[in-house]
Amino acid sequence: MKKTLLITLSTLTFTTLFSACGQVSVPTHTNTEEECLTVQRNLYKVEKFTDTVEKTSAFHLEEAAVAMNVPKITVSNNKRQMLRDAAKRKKSLEAEQKELGCKIATN
């Protein structure tokens, strides 16, 4: 009888200690932080793309745009169209950044 009681109590104690009941886990990373970083990276890409397009001649424009690989921007040899698309993309990313409540980095 004592042996059964000892085994039962030790099992319950072991289960209680290692089940982590009642412990609060604090998340170290949230999805919004990762999303903010992604938006910030995309904004940087768009700004770099805009700078490159402004400095590149129309003859080499399409090659430069393909090499930079910025999504949701038209790749062509029409400089105005590419700059217009880049401006739209930048505005949408800034709106998304504001919606997420990200810290806006100032240069």
N, C-alpha and C positions, 0 to 999 in steps of 0.2 A: 504494500500500500504506500509506504514512504517513497519507494523507488518510482512508482507511477506519478505521485504528486510532484516529486523533484523533476522528473522529465517534463511533465506538463508545464510547470512553472518556468523552467528554463526555456522551453519552446516558446511560450508566450512572451517572455522577456526578450528573447532573441528576435522574435517577429516584430515586436513593438519598437525595438531600438533600430532595426534596419529597414523598417517600412517607410520611414521619413514622413509619417503622419504628423500634421500640424506644423511642418516646416514651410517657410515662405521662401520661394526662389525668386531672386531678383534678376531680371533679364539684363544682360550686359550690352546687347545690341538690339536695337529695334529696327523694324522694317523701314520706318520713315528716315532713319539716318542713312541707310543704304540707298534708299530712293533719292534722298537729297544728294548723295555723292554721285549717283548716276546722272541726275539732272545737271549737276555742276560740271561733270566731265563732258556731257553733251553740249552744254553752253560753251565750254572752252573750245570744243571741236568746231562749233559753228562760228565762233569769233575768229578762230585761226583760218577757217575756210574763207570767211568774208575778206579777211586781210589778204590772203593769197590770191583770191579772185580779183580783187582791186588792183593788185600789183602785176598780174599776169596778162600778157597780150592775148587777144582773142584767138590767135593762131594756136597757142598752146593751152588754152583754157580747159578744153575737154580732158586732155591728158592729166592736167593737174587735179581736176575734180575727181577723176577716177582714182588717182593715186591717194587722195585724201580720204575717200570712202566715208562721207557724211550722209547718213540716211535721211530720207524724206526731203531731199533737195534735188531738183532737176539737174541732170548732167547733160550739158550741151555746150555749144560754142557761143551761145547768146548770153553775154555778160549781164545784161539788165535782168533777164529772167532768173538767172542763178542768184543774183544779189537780192531780188525780190523774194524768192523762195527762202533764202537764208534769213532774211528779215522776218518773214512769217514764222519760220521755225524758231528763231530766237524769241519772238514774242510769246509763242506757245510754251516754250520751255520756261520763260520767266513767269508766266501765269501759273504753270504747274509748280514751280519753285515756291511761289507765293501761297498757293493752295496747300502745299505740304507744310508750310510754316518753317521753311529752311532759313538758316542764317545766310544773308546775302553778303558775299564777299565783295569788298570794294578794292579796286586796284589803285 
